[in-house]
Structures are given as C-alpha cells and as structure tokens.
C-alpha cells in the first residue's frame, strides 16, 4: 500500500524546453493535463508556448498551436526573431480572412452564440485530425469575450479540458489576465498555474519574474524566480536554496598574501566563510581584496571578481601600478573579471552567474565589489538581505572564500551603513581614514571573526609599490575609528619609517 504522505511522482513528465523551468517544476509538467500560463501582454507567454512545442518536436512529439489573437505569419516572424524554425509545428488560425468577410455575417443567431460554438468545434476538429501530443491555446481572452458570462465561460473551459484529457494532450492555455480581478475559474480548473510578471517601473530593461502558483502532485519550487526574455527565448533563474548545495571542504586558513594581515585575522582567510571589507570610498578595500585573490591564485586556486562599480580596465591599471598585476592569471584562466551592470541584471540572475563560476569554473575565491551597487539591482532592502544572505550561505557551504566590499558614506566620523553588517558577514575588516600631523592617513582593524581569535588592535596601513603595508598598532592614539584621533605617545607611523 502506498504511503499517503509520500509525494506522488508522475510517471510521464514533459520537459518544457525553458532552461530553468524544469528545475522549478521538478523535471517538467506531468503529461496529459491542462495548464494555465497567465501574464500581461509582453510578459513572454507566446514565447514560452513556442519553446514548449519546439521541445516536444525535438522529442518526436507532434505540436499544435491554436491562435485566436495572432496570425500564423506573426507567430513565424516572432519565432524567427529567436532563431527558430517552426517546421513540424502545426499552426492554425481559427479566425481567417474568410470569417471576416461580408458573406460570413448572419443575423438569425446571436453572433456570440454562433462564433463561440464555431470556435469550440474548430478546436476539437483540429485535435481529432492532427492528434497532437502538445497543444498551445492562445488566448483565452477571446474565448472569454465570446462566452459573455462567467458560468458559460467555465462550462466551455471544462468541456475543452475533458476533450483534451480524452485525447491525451498536454495543453498550455495562455491568458492575458484581462478578466476582472478575482476571477479564479481558470485556477481551479487547471492542473497547474504558471504566472509571468513584468515589472516596467524600473530603470533599464524590464525585470521579469515567474511563479508556479500550483502544480498538482508535484513538489515544485515555490516563490518567485527571475527570468529573462531575450533572443533564444525565456531563461529562468531558479530561486537559490543554499542548504541544498552543501559539500565537504578544507577548513585550514589560507594566507591573505600579507603576514601582518594574517595575524590580524587570526591566521588568515578561512575557507567556507565570508569576509566583509567596509570603509569609505578610496580607502583601499578593493586593492586589499585583489591582494588576497593574488595569494590564492599563486597557490593554484581559481577566483572570480564581480565588479559592480569599477571598470575592469581601472582595476587592472591600479593593480599593475601597485605591483599586484593579475593579467597573467586572467590569461591562463585562473581568474575571471566580471563587470556587472546593476541596471541590466536581476538578483536571481546574478546568483546564477556566481553559481556558474563555482560549479562550472571551479573557483575557490569570490569577490563581490560592491554591496552598495548590488542594492541598486534589488527591489528593496528586505530582498537584499534575504537573497544576499542566501547566496553567502551557499558559498560558505561550497567551501568558497568570499570577500564582499561595502562602501560607507563619509570620510571621517561616524559612517552609516546601508545594510546590517553582522547579519551578512562571518568576519569584518574595518577601514577608516584618520588625520595626524597634517596628513590624511588610513587605519584598519578586524571588528569581528566567527572562526578565529582575531587581533583587537588598530593599525595604520598604506598602499604602495610593494602592495599592502601594515604598521604597528596605534596604541598611543585614541579616537582613530571615530576619525578624530588624539595622539598620546610616540607610536611610529609608516611615513616616519621612510624619513628615518
């Protein structure tokens, strides 16, 4: 006897042909059922339907596209824009030029009664003649208008559902959400419901999200999933669940490339943790991150740097000037520099790029620069915290050493934070400016570390031809982290060493 608590695994699952959607639906759509795909015009419903039929064609299944809203010529042109050839996919216009002629007009019956009956009989005749395995019906808004009442509309949909099930068809019903708010007839009838959303209120390209509202008998991935609609069709970026991706990894600390920095951190950089570099602009956060990356690359590791703010040319030029060139590692494939435009990418898409670097390229060190610019790609702070925390947790479970750069406002004094630092980071390196002897100097300290006994002292540091240089502890200063130091002794600064 089957355990009623065990999930039902469908015997016949139809892959959708949409990259990422099958991950959301646990392999595809159970065959022989009717599914609703709804979204406003332009969201990508027609493209998804074509991908579904083309996937069936590649599996030797016959596909039928029934259109009430677009002509076959328009569909062919849309497919060509994606580089697709619809040969082998049957496309039928239920409303032809003859149906619009004067001879086709009649006055004995109500037009809606006559046209609705003709439409339903036309669909059934097509299916019986062509015997397709996959059907896309585009769109339900016309059928809704012909029905005129919600009761009649529901009966027609039920009749079509029974007919399709009888003939073993897997059907996508496309709907443009033109019904009044709260119309749930289709949701209750369909075996599964997929919603496509298009956010047009953002700068840059529209951001699109997908949600599977229901899928009977399948443990699908709930929640919103970002997707793109470009040449080649839809691509879904499945919402990341970090706990599904753990693996064993080494935990011995790795050198940051600077012995003094290693001592501050309590031994170095621990794999499977994330380190936050926080401080005002220009203080040296990115350069310090590059120094840590170079140390990993010199040991044979691989790394990926995702730049939201700075251009790759600027980073390469500054690294060469400081004697920390990384060109050779880019040339041999150990390092990849990724310039990310936050206006052109969604949070889910960015997570996918990071996962690709880890799982396909085998990187062991990841740098995200900066967290502030990542915020621009998000719809709100709550999403930033949740999605970035999930991404960092994933990287930790994969044994990746992650460095996240956060730019804080202001040069001296209190610097407000855009995000909850303690929530995001395992360790935190705080960079600050301070004034002494008429100069603007820099200080660094380790604020926290969850994995090691770190130093609590504050040190001056500077960037030069030799890379990162860390001085003695500023034991004779007070107020360094506040940006208003008071000198109370004879601590030698890095500049004093040059003058000696």
VOGU-3710 file (C-alpha; in Angstrom, 3 decimals, decimal comma):
1> xxxxxxxxxx> 0,000/0,000/0,000  1,334/3,455/-0,881  2,155/5,776/1,994  -0,267/8,724/1,596  2,372/11,101/2,984  4,880/10,293/0,269  4,935/12,735/-2,682  3,318/11,457/-5,856  5,886/11,216/-8,646  4,248/11,468/-12,084
11> xxxxxxxxxx> 5,098/8,655/-14,468  5,163/10,804/-17,584  6,812/14,193/-17,252  7,015/16,526/-20,223  10,122/18,774/-20,242  9,152/22,347/-21,031  12,139/23,364/-23,138  12,591/26,508/-20,998  16,021/26,491/-19,266  15,488/26,588/-15,520
21> xxxxxxxxxx> 11,725/26,000/-15,564  12,123/22,245/-15,305  14,183/22,804/-12,140  11,281/24,771/-10,691  8,731/22,088/-11,641  10,873/19,127/-10,515  11,552/17,873/-14,047  8,750/19,282/-16,164  4,964/19,170/-16,437  3,063/15,927/-15,844
31> xxxxxxxxxx> 1,778/14,851/-19,242  -1,855/14,640/-20,281  -3,093/17,652/-18,319  -4,178/21,234/-18,930  -2,038/24,095/-17,607  -2,670/27,801/-17,379  0,074/30,286/-18,293  -1,007/33,816/-17,411  0,614/37,197/-17,685  0,091/40,667/-19,089
41> xxxxxxxxxx> 0,847/41,298/-22,792  4,598/41,241/-23,378  5,403/39,058/-20,380  6,537/36,133/-22,560  3,565/33,763/-22,747  3,707/33,186/-26,513  7,464/32,622/-26,410  7,070/30,076/-23,622  4,376/28,296/-25,620  6,608/28,079/-28,698
51> xxxxxxxxxx> 9,505/26,736/-26,626  7,175/24,107/-25,199  6,155/22,942/-28,676  9,711/23,025/-30,055  10,886/20,883/-27,151  8,160/18,396/-27,997  9,258/18,391/-31,631  12,815/17,520/-30,562  11,365/14,530/-28,685  9,384/13,361/-31,713
61> xxxxxxxxxx> 6,044/14,673/-30,424  3,543/16,454/-32,619  2,687/20,009/-31,615  -0,312/22,203/-32,373  -0,514/25,961/-31,859  -4,085/27,255/-31,937  -4,218/31,029/-32,213  -7,167/33,353/-31,858  -5,143/36,530/-31,303  -2,115/36,368/-33,626
71> xxxxxxxxxx> -1,839/35,260/-37,223  0,404/32,407/-38,280  2,595/34,941/-40,089  3,096/36,924/-36,881  3,979/33,769/-34,973  6,508/32,761/-37,640  8,082/36,208/-37,508  8,304/36,063/-33,726  9,924/32,632/-33,871  12,418/33,835/-36,486
81> xxxxxxxxxx> 13,462/36,679/-34,155  14,628/33,977/-31,739  16,350/31,983/-34,469  13,692/29,260/-34,500  12,199/27,370/-37,425  8,618/26,236/-36,803  8,737/23,465/-39,388  6,907/20,450/-37,986  4,763/22,570/-35,624  1,192/22,951/-36,857
91> xxxxxxxxxx> -0,192/26,491/-36,534  -3,881/27,157/-37,069  -5,689/30,490/-37,214  -9,223/29,866/-36,043  -10,228/33,265/-37,405  -9,319/33,516/-41,072  -9,885/36,261/-43,638  -12,977/34,411/-44,868  -14,532/34,606/-41,379  -14,283/38,403/-41,534
101> xxxxxxxxxx> -15,930/38,772/-44,958  -19,420/40,183/-45,509  -20,692/36,790/-46,687  -19,808/35,292/-43,305  -22,119/37,688/-41,433  -25,519/36,376/-40,275  -28,370/37,814/-38,285  -30,579/34,846/-37,330  -28,403/33,784/-34,357  -26,694/35,928/-31,796
111> xxxxxxxxxx> -23,116/36,476/-33,051  -21,619/35,369/-29,745  -23,581/32,101/-29,763  -22,608/31,296/-33,308  -18,944/32,297/-33,006  -18,396/30,526/-29,681  -19,828/27,266/-30,988  -17,801/27,522/-34,169  -14,629/28,199/-32,181  -15,061/25,217/-29,866
121> xxxxxxxxxx> -15,957/22,871/-32,719  -12,991/24,153/-34,701  -10,573/23,372/-31,871  -11,967/19,869/-31,409  -11,825/19,162/-35,117  -8,192/20,231/-35,276  -7,183/17,987/-32,390  -9,048/14,979/-33,757  -7,478/15,468/-37,174  -3,893/16,268/-36,159
131> xxxxxxxxxx> -3,705/14,080/-32,993  -1,065/16,274/-31,306  0,732/15,406/-28,088  1,228/19,044/-27,128  -1,213/21,912/-27,657  -0,909/25,644/-27,020  -4,163/27,608/-26,994  -3,639/31,375/-27,483  -5,502/33,082/-25,996  -8,379/32,642/-23,583
141> xxxxxxxxxx> -9,340/36,317/-23,592  -11,150/35,904/-26,926  -12,996/32,841/-25,641  -13,955/34,777/-22,526  -15,429/37,595/-24,603  -17,436/35,189/-26,746  -18,847/33,437/-23,662  -20,238/36,713/-22,239  -20,974/35,162/-18,833  -18,644/33,566/-16,286
151> xxxxxxxxxx> -20,870/30,473/-15,972  -20,856/29,812/-19,709  -17,133/30,511/-19,878  -16,396/27,982/-17,117  -18,515/25,325/-18,826  -16,670/25,815/-22,114  -13,277/25,524/-20,412  -14,382/22,362/-18,607  -15,591/20,897/-21,885  -12,271/21,650/-23,545
161> xxxxxxxxxx> -10,383/20,181/-20,584  -12,313/16,896/-20,760  -11,792/16,751/-24,514  -8,024/17,300/-24,244  -7,689/14,746/-21,446  -9,607/12,203/-23,519  -7,108/12,641/-26,345  -4,046/12,537/-24,079  -2,857/16,078/-24,858  -0,621/18,196/-22,665
171> xxxxxxxxxx> -2,081/21,675/-23,075  -0,943/25,203/-22,266  -3,789/27,724/-22,089  -2,420/31,254/-22,451  -4,305/34,072/-20,740  -3,519/37,805/-20,755  -5,228/38,450/-17,383  -7,870/40,659/-18,960  -10,547/39,203/-16,679  -11,838/41,151/-13,711
181> xxxxxxxxxx> -9,734/40,948/-10,588  -10,513/37,893/-8,516  -11,609/35,646/-11,404  -10,234/32,282/-10,256  -12,192/29,986/-12,581  -9,115/29,004/-14,564  -7,010/28,406/-11,446  -9,459/25,873/-10,079  -9,825/24,060/-13,392  -6,195/23,870/-14,500
191> xxxxxxxxxx> -3,852/21,136/-13,291  -1,139/23,748/-12,838  -0,804/27,519/-12,993  2,290/29,488/-14,057  2,305/33,254/-13,640  4,623/35,569/-15,587  5,173/39,069/-14,235  6,781/42,024/-15,979  7,967/44,960/-13,877  8,094/48,048/-16,059
201> xxxxxxxxxx> 8,710/50,505/-13,221  12,491/50,147/-13,133  15,361/51,888/-14,861  16,831/49,880/-17,712  15,202/46,763/-19,137  12,025/45,356/-17,646  12,584/42,916/-14,812  10,603/39,698/-15,153  9,612/37,136/-12,536  7,904/33,755/-12,702
211> xxxxxxxxxx> 5,873/31,960/-10,075  4,323/28,489/-10,142  1,072/29,040/-8,258  0,099/25,391/-8,203  1,111/22,069/-9,731  -0,922/19,122/-8,579  1,010/16,065/-7,428  4,431/17,730/-7,703  6,722/19,195/-5,044  7,674/22,242/-7,090
221> xxxxxxxxxx> 9,922/25,135/-6,071  7,659/27,796/-4,601  8,259/31,530/-4,637  9,375/33,986/-7,289  12,065/33,163/-9,843  13,697/35,785/-12,029  13,742/35,145/-15,767  14,906/36,896/-18,905  13,301/37,161/-22,332  15,982/37,624/-24,980
231> xxxxxxxxxx> 16,904/36,143/-28,344  16,648/32,414/-27,786  13,572/32,600/-25,574  12,904/32,514/-21,855  15,546/31,536/-19,332  14,530/31,030/-15,711  16,937/31,572/-12,827  15,686/29,250/-10,124  15,495/30,729/-6,653  18,561/29,657/-4,700
241> xxxxxxxxxx> 18,105/27,446/-1,632  21,541/27,283/-0,046  21,008/24,187/2,111  20,554/22,039/-0,988  24,140/22,601/-2,136  26,463/21,640/0,719  29,709/19,725/0,226  32,769/18,818/2,302  35,739/21,158/2,066  39,050/22,006/3,683
251> xxxxxxxxxx> 38,982/24,350/6,673  42,646/25,227/7,086  43,162/29,022/6,890  44,741/30,369/3,716  47,187/33,255/3,612  45,920/36,657/2,540  49,301/37,318/0,946  50,346/39,635/3,788  51,725/38,124/7,055  50,653/41,145/9,087
261> xxxxxxxxxx> 47,087/40,932/7,786  47,067/37,193/8,514  47,958/37,926/12,135  45,162/40,484/12,397  42,687/37,911/11,054  43,851/35,231/13,478  45,657/33,067/10,926  44,362/34,089/7,517  41,266/33,546/5,391  39,153/30,549/6,373
271> xxxxxxxxxx> 37,530/28,595/3,502  33,772/28,420/3,760  33,462/31,880/5,330  32,770/35,360/4,022  34,785/38,441/4,916  33,338/41,946/4,702  35,665/44,829/3,810  33,903/48,002/4,987  35,052/51,581/4,741  34,725/54,888/2,880
281> xxxxxxxxxx> 35,481/55,270/-0,818  39,151/55,164/-1,847  40,429/53,753/1,421  41,842/50,591/-0,191  39,142/47,935/0,191  39,198/46,673/-3,401  43,001/46,693/-3,576  43,188/44,664/-0,376  40,732/42,201/-1,881  42,900/41,893/-5,000
291> xxxxxxxxxx> 45,921/41,203/-2,767  44,029/38,330/-1,121  42,955/36,998/-4,516  46,538/37,036/-5,828  47,680/34,961/-2,863  45,043/32,334/-3,674  45,971/32,344/-7,369  49,669/31,905/-6,581  48,750/28,713/-4,731  46,985/27,366/-7,825
301> xxxxxxxxxx> 43,426/28,315/-6,922  40,798/29,923/-9,142  38,938/33,141/-8,453  36,136/35,291/-9,813  35,731/39,019/-9,190  32,329/40,631/-9,797  32,663/44,391/-10,252  29,522/46,494/-9,878  31,204/49,891/-9,507  34,659/49,876/-11,019
311> xxxxxxxxxx> 35,613/49,091/-14,610  37,912/46,186/-15,334  40,490/48,420/-17,045  40,723/50,682/-13,999  41,225/47,722/-11,700  43,917/46,210/-13,902  45,769/49,529/-14,246  45,815/50,185/-10,498  46,884/46,629/-9,712  49,852/46,915/-12,079
321> xxxxxxxxxx> 50,853/50,279/-10,573  50,953/48,752/-7,090  52,985/45,748/-8,195  49,995/43,387/-7,885  49,397/42,597/-11,548  46,789/39,928/-12,259  46,963/39,853/-16,063  48,798/36,522/-16,215  46,096/34,810/-14,168  43,395/36,127/-16,458
331> xxxxxxxxxx> 45,356/34,852/-19,456  45,742/31,317/-18,055  42,108/31,091/-16,959  42,639/31,131/-13,192  40,899/34,485/-12,759  37,750/35,871/-14,349  36,789/39,535/-14,118  33,063/40,149/-14,489  31,831/43,699/-14,979  28,220/43,758/-13,790
341> xxxxxxxxxx> 25,735/46,483/-14,690  23,132/46,559/-11,875  20,604/48,193/-14,207  20,782/45,215/-16,597  20,640/42,318/-14,169  18,331/40,917/-11,526  19,311/39,413/-8,200  18,380/35,905/-9,321  20,406/36,264/-12,492  23,432/37,451/-10,517
351> xxxxxxxxxx> 23,162/34,468/-8,149  23,101/32,215/-11,212  26,333/33,778/-12,516  28,038/33,222/-9,165  26,841/29,616/-9,046  28,101/29,071/-12,578  31,554/30,327/-11,548  31,606/27,932/-8,595  30,077/24,823/-10,146  31,338/25,058/-13,719
361> xxxxxxxxxx> 34,560/27,016/-13,476  35,652/25,620/-10,114  36,571/28,916/-8,448  37,593/28,842/-4,789  37,590/32,597/-4,118  34,803/35,053/-4,946  34,884/38,849/-4,632  31,712/40,978/-4,809  32,513/44,680/-5,203  30,426/46,468/-4,019
371> xxxxxxxxxx> 27,433/45,507/-1,948  26,054/49,030/-2,370  25,728/48,670/-6,140  24,130/45,252/-5,682  21,434/47,076/-3,724  20,576/49,021/-6,892  19,603/45,780/-8,644  17,146/44,879/-5,907  13,556/45,998/-5,355  14,154/46,731/-1,658
381> xxxxxxxxxx> 16,372/46,276/1,375  14,474/43,237/2,620  15,184/41,398/-0,618  18,824/42,429/-0,452  19,347/40,954/2,982  17,479/37,737/2,239  18,926/36,989/-1,186  22,477/38,054/-0,396  22,408/36,064/2,838  21,215/33,017/0,889
391> xxxxxxxxxx> 23,987/33,486/-1,669  26,669/33,885/1,007  25,365/30,811/2,832  25,577/28,850/-0,425  29,186/29,967/-0,953  30,069/29,027/2,623  28,605/25,547/2,204  30,611/25,151/-1,009  33,843/25,951/0,856  34,395/29,210/-1,019
401> xxxxxxxxxx> 36,375/32,092/0,457  34,156/35,117/-0,187  35,132/38,771/0,092  32,326/41,335/-0,003  33,172/45,036/-0,315  30,905/47,611/1,318  31,384/51,317/0,721  30,363/53,517/3,655  29,377/57,164/3,482  31,707/59,920/4,629
411> xxxxxxxxxx> 35,443/60,154/5,154  35,790/60,688/8,903  33,486/60,469/11,875  30,553/58,110/12,028  29,862/56,292/8,747  26,270/54,977/8,430  25,750/51,505/6,976  23,313/50,592/4,213  22,898/47,028/5,459  23,092/45,009/8,664
421> xxxxxxxxxx> 26,768/44,047/8,690  26,565/41,478/11,472  23,782/39,661/9,633  25,780/39,265/6,430  29,373/38,665/7,468  31,356/35,958/9,245  34,307/38,319/9,629  34,652/42,043/9,138  37,647/44,204/8,298  37,004/47,878/9,025
431> xxxxxxxxxx> 38,939/50,541/7,079  38,979/54,180/8,232  40,643/57,476/7,443  42,211/59,482/10,218  44,120/62,739/10,410  47,542/63,008/12,055  50,360/65,528/11,680  48,512/67,317/8,923  48,083/64,179/6,770  45,107/62,021/5,854
441> xxxxxxxxxx> 46,152/58,510/6,860  44,426/55,132/6,854  43,745/52,615/9,590  42,492/49,038/9,585  41,166/46,708/12,266  39,329/43,403/12,498  35,952/44,110/14,052  34,814/40,507/14,339  35,584/36,936/13,328  33,394/33,917/13,933
451> xxxxxxxxxx> 36,122/31,395/13,178  39,320/32,660/14,842  40,750/34,679/17,708  41,486/37,868/15,829  43,559/40,846/16,909  41,707/43,730/18,536  44,334/46,384/17,842  44,062/49,190/15,301  46,868/49,513/12,748  47,887/52,079/10,199
461> xxxxxxxxxx> 48,165/50,774/6,670  49,015/52,135/3,242  49,215/51,050/-0,366  52,421/51,444/-2,340  54,703/49,799/-4,883  55,146/46,865/-2,555  51,405/46,356/-2,255  49,717/46,384/1,136  51,790/47,531/4,107  50,545/47,370/7,715
471> xxxxxxxxxx> 52,231/49,330/10,500  52,463/48,994/14,257  49,421/49,039/16,491  48,271/52,602/17,143  48,455/52,201/20,909  49,239/55,860/21,523  46,190/57,144/19,627  42,597/57,469/20,782  39,591/58,056/18,551  41,096/56,557/15,383
481> xxxxxxxxxx> 37,945/54,621/14,465  35,865/57,768/15,018  38,114/59,613/12,577  39,146/62,127/15,277  42,393/60,742/16,747  44,281/62,215/19,654  47,990/61,461/19,867  49,220/60,465/23,331  52,643/58,947/22,756  55,456/58,161/20,332
491> xxxxxxxxxx> 54,000/55,491/18,049  55,986/55,493/14,823  53,859/55,909/11,718  54,651/54,368/8,334  55,745/57,725/6,982  58,240/58,111/9,840  59,974/54,922/8,739  60,537/56,375/5,252  62,101/59,542/6,694  64,464/57,701/9,055
//
